[in-house]
Amino acid sequence: MNDNSNRYTQRNLTAVVFVDPTQLRAHERISPIRVISVLLKTLVNRKFDYPILIDAQTNTILDGHHRTVVAKLLRRKSIPAL
């Protein structure tokens, strides 16, 4: 077996944590239309489909800006994050 044979089975798994959305730092512009879309999807599903991605040292949002805005609109105390 070569070194790449287990490339898809060996993953750096990180546990999902729950963070306060008001403590996160955003750095992207937000599309109001996208916020409405995510809001409606979240209300229908009653949950977020995917955790947001954050830098744990700086609390900067790397992926999930719109989900974070929706969490704030819904006054969620926590949001799933990696």
Rosetta blueprint (number, residue, H / E / L):
1 M L
2 N L
3 D L
4 N L
5 S L
6 N L
7 R L
8 Y L
9 T L
10 Q L
11 R L
12 N L
13 L L
14 T L
15 A L
16 V L
17 V E
18 F E
19 V E
20 D L
21 P H
22 T H
23 Q H
24 L L
25 R E
26 A L
27 H L
28 E L
29 R L
30 I L
31 S L
32 P H
33 I H
34 R H
35 V H
36 I H
37 S H
38 V H
39 L H
40 L H
41 K H
42 T H
43 L H
44 V H
45 N H
46 R L
47 K L
48 F L
49 D L
50 Y L
51 P L
52 I E
53 L E
54 I E
55 D E
56 A L
57 Q L
58 T L
59 N L
60 T E
61 I E
62 L E
63 D E
64 G L
65 H H
66 H H
67 R H
68 T H
69 V H
70 V H
71 A H
72 K H
73 L H
74 L L
75 R L
76 R L
77 K L
78 S L
79 I E
80 P E
81 A E
82 L L
